[in-house]
Amino acid sequence: MWADIGRIIANVHPAPRPAAGANAPPVDPEEKVLAALGLRDVGVLSMRAHCGPQGSYGALKLDWPGNGQIPRTLRNFFQPGDFPRLRYAPASARGIDAMRIDLAGLFDAVVKIIIESGESPAEVTRGLQAVEQFLGFNPRDDLLEQFDGEFVFVTGEIGEENAQPGLAEVLSVAVIAGLRDAPQFSTFLEDIIHKRGLHVTQQTEEFEGVTIYCQDLFMVPIPICYSIVDDMLVVSGSPAMVRQVVHQRNTPDAPTLIELPAYREAVASLRPGYGLLGYSDAAADAKSVLRVLRELPKMMQNEEFDTDVLDWLRDLPLPADAVVDRYFHGGTATALTVDQSGIFLESAGP
């Protein structure tokens, strides 16, 4: 299956015919936006998929060369590379998402887009100086440059004792961010926390030789828990998730998600060179949906919600986890590649 997206855009908004000299028409503002975004460079969208006894596979490719604002920004977001910190995802994790982001490059790209949109460089510079003065540090050089580009999101289980009503899915995620210089980042972060007076409400916990910090922030319903270990920053809304990653780091022989046969089989079907990699366990995904359905009546009972719908939700004949384990096997891997030729998305699973 394919579609010529470039031709569709041209039919909806035809490109003006080139003309020179006094006969040249004024620049169409809409055409200027289309060209700047890179929409005039969009080509063919093609899709293919198959399903059989050995599993399923699907791929989508969008031809999008050029240096328009959208493809240029996407290339900063999803840079090809390896993800060595995936080894810190325990075998019990429900899934992972890993990506490489050039944060400093993305910052520069956004600044360039603002200037290309008509703001004068002097005005942009004044705005950046005002932001730096407000924050007390240079967001690009002092913060974004500290990260090496690798980000791994680990989704796990935190247990009912660590959960909060309606927030279990949020709390069960830990973010592993790669650091260029961990001691320098630790000093920077500590300085910011003390300058803002946040250390007064900060709680600490020692776990397997590592300090875990939990910080309550105004208007944020969950704490920010984090630890700086080796060359990475581990962040979560739950200290339980930070502990899982720290324990995995401290226990080289502990089983990891990337060693599981289901993970290896799914990822082996993907084309290398991706800038985003995701994997989710089929049974865990199904259990997560069921968990939400079981909790919905409790979450909605104090709201102005139709009682008939609430009763219907309570009476749903939801299967037990043992039934899910019997019928849901394997997992699905998804990869995204963004390069000079365009965007390539593929997925492989059971």
N, C-alpha and C positions, 0 to 999 in steps of 0.2 A: 504494500500500500504506500502511495506517495502523494504529495500535493506540492505544487509550486507556490510556496508562500510569497516569494518575491513578485510573481506575476499577479497574485491576488492583491497585494499592496499596491502594485502599479495600476491595477484596474480601479481600485477604490480611490486612489489619489495619484493620478497620472503625473509623471515627472514633466516639468516644463521643458519645452524644446529649447536647445541652446541658441542664443542669439548674441550678436556682438554690436558694439558701437552704440549709436543713438537708438537703434531698434531694440536693444536689450530691455526686457520688462523688469520692473522692480522685483526684488527677491521676495518670494512668497514666504511669510513667516512660518506657515505649516511645513513647507518644503525644507526650510532651514532646520526645523526641529527634527524632521524625519531623517535628514542627512546626518545631523549631529549625533542622533541616537544610534545610527548605523542601520536603520531599518531599510535603506535602499540597497544594502549589501546582503540582505537575507535571501537565501536560495531555496532549495528543495527540502521538504520534510519527508523522510522515508521511515517506514515502520515495518518490522517483521516479527513474527512470533511462532513458536511451535510448542507442542505439548505431547508427551509420550510416556512410556513406562520408565524411562530414565530421568524424567523430570521435565520441567518447563523452562523456556527461555524466551525473552523478549528484548528487542532493541529498537531504539529510536534515534535517528540522526537528523540534525538540522544543519544544513550548510550555511555558515555565517562567517565569512572571512572579513577582513578589514579591521579598522581601528575605531569604530564607532564607540560611543560612550557605553552602551550596554555590553557588547562583547568584550571590550577592554576591561570593564569592571569585573565581569564574570571570570576573566582569566586571572585576575588578582585573587579572587575568592577561592577558586578551585585549581590550585597549581599541582601538577603531577609530582609524585614523590612517594617515598616509603613512609610507613607508619610503625616505627619500632616500638612505640609505647602501647600498642595494642596488646602486648604481652602482659600488661597489668590488668586486663579484664579477666576476672575469674571465670572458671568453667560454668559457674552457677548463674552468670549474667544472662539476662533475657535478650540482650542485643547490644550492638555497638554502632556508632557512627564516627567515622574519622575523616578529617579533611585537612588540607594545607591552605592556609590563608596568609598572604603577605599583607599584614595589617598596616605597616608603614606605607607600602606601595598602594594599598587601597585608600589610605588617607590622602596620599598625593594625587591619586586619580580623582577623588571627590573634589579636591581643591581645583584641579585642572578643569573639571566639568563646570564648576561654579564660574571660573574665569571665562570659559568658552560660552557660557550662557549670558555674558554681558557685563558681569561685575569687573571693575577695574582691579588690576593686581594690587594697587595701593590700598583700595578699600578692603580687599580680602586679607591683606597683611595686617591691617588695623584690627579686623575682626579676630584674627588668630591671636594677635597680641592681647586683645581683651579677654579671650578665653583663657589664655595662659595666666594672665593676671588673676582672674577669678579662681582658677583651680589651684594656683600656686606651683604649677609645674607645666612643662611643655608636653602636651598629650602625645605628640608624635615621637620626639626624641627620648623623653624620659619614661614613657609607658609602652607605646606600641612597638618600639624597637627592641624592647626587652624579650619579646616572644619570638621563638624560632620558626613559627608558622604551623607546627603540628598541633592539632586539637583532636582529642578523642573523647567521645561522649559514651559513658558506660551506663546502661540501664540494668538495674539489679533488683533485688528484693531487700527490704529493710525491716520486715517483720511488723506485726500489729503494734508492738510496744513502742515503736519509733514513728508510727504513722500519725497523721492528723486528718480529721474528717475532710474528704474532698481534695486532699493534697498529696495523696499517696504516690500518684504517678509523677508529680513534680519532685518530690523528695527522693525518689528512687533513682535519680540520675546524678552521676558524678562527671565532672569535666576535668580532663587531664590536659593541661596546657604546657607545651615545651618552652623552656626558658634558655636564653643564651648565657646568662650569668646569674645563677640562683642567689648567691650572696648579695650581689648588687640589687637585685629585685627585692630581696627580703629587707634590705636597709631602706630602700625607697618606700616600700609598703608600710613598714613600721613608722617611718617619718610622717607619712600621710595620716596614719591612724592617730598618732599623738597630736599632730597639729589640729586635727578635727575634734580631739577630745573623745574619740571613740573607744580608747583603751579602758575608759571607766566602766563601760558595760560589757567589755570583752571577757569571755570565759575560755579557759584553756584546759586541755586534757592531755595527759601523757599516754601514748599508746605504742607499745613495741619500740620504745626509744625515739619516738617522733612526737612533736607537739602539734596538737590539733587545736585551732582557734575557732571559736564560734562568736559571731558578731551580730547583735540585733540592730537593725536599722529602722529608723522612723518610717512608717507607712509601708514597710515590707512585712508581709504576713509570716514569713519564714526566716530563720536565721541564715546567715552566710557562714558556712563552716569551711575551713580551708587548712591546708598544710603545704609547706614547701619542702619537697623531698628530692634529693639529688638535683637533677636539672629539670624539675617539673613543679608546676603549681596544681594542686588537686583541690577542686571546689565542689561543694554540694550544699543542698538545703538540709541535709541530714548528716550528722557525724558518723552514722553507721555506714554510709556509702564511702566516706573518706577512709574509714577504718578498713573496709574491704580492699581498697586500692593499696593502702599502706601494707596490709598483710600480704597481699600478692607480691608486692615489691620485696618484702622481707623473707619470702618463702619461695625460692627459685624452683623447688620441686612441686609446688602446688599446681594442680591442673589449671590450664588456661582455656579460654574460649577458642582461641585460634588453633588449638590442638584437637578440637573436636572433629570427628569425621564429617559431620553434617556441614560444619563451617568450611572445611577444606574442600569438600565436593562442590559446594555452591560457588566459592570464590574462584576455584580452578576454571570455571566456565567463563569468567570475565576476561576481557581484554586488558592487559597490563597498561600502566601509564595513567591511571585515573587520579583525579584530584579529590574525589569524594568516594568513600566506601561505607556501605551500611550493611548490617546483618541483623536479622531478627529471628528468634526461635518460633516456629509455628505454634507449638503448644503453649508457650509463654504468652504469645500474642492473644490467643484465644482465651486463656485464663484471665488476662488483663481486661478484655472486653466483658467477660462474665462478672468479674469483680466490680466493674463500674455499674453494671446493670443491677447487681445485688445492693450496691450502696445508694443508688439513685433515690429510692423511696425515702430513705433516711435523710438524704441531703435536701430533698424537695418538700419534706413534710411541713416545714415552717414557712414555706413560700405560698403565694397565692396561686396554687396549681390545681388543676382539675382532679378531684378526688377519685373519679372513675379511672383516670389514667394511672394514678398512684396505685389504686387497687389492682389494676391490670398488671402493673410492673411487679407488685409484690407476689402475684399469683403465677408469674411466668415459670414454666417448668424448665428451669435452667439445669443443664447437666452438671454432674459432679466433676471435680478435677480428674478423677481416675478415668472417666469416660473420655475426657479431652486427651489424656496421655495415650489412650488406646488408639485413637483415630488420627491424631495430629503428630506427624513426624517430620524431622528435618528442619530446615530453615531457608530463608530467602536472602540472597545477597544482591545488593544494588550498587552500581558504580556510575559515576558521572565524570566524563572527560570534557574539558573545555580547552581548545587550542586554536591555532590560527585558521584552521579549516572550519571550525564550528563547534557544535555541541553534540555529544554522543552519550546516550543514557541506555544502560542495559540492566537486566534483572534475570537472575537464575534461581531456581528453587525446586521444590518437590512437585 
